[in-house]
Amino acid sequence: MILKKIAGYLNPLTLFEKNENQSFNLKMMHGINRISLFMFLICVIIMLVKFVF
């Protein structure tokens, strides 16, 4: 269930979805959160690759 929520959050198709109920600040916060989550996942993958090889 949690992985499904994360997958939906990271879905690039929903990245530019229009939601009229959100303010500009909330949209920016969600965008920054997505960027930081992508960077974290990329760093974890890089660390795992360095650890294995």
Summary of the structure (lengths in Angstrom):
residues: 53
radius of gyration: 14.2
end to end distance: 32.2
largest distance: 47.5
contacts: 89
relative contact order: 0.10
helix: 77%
strand: 0%
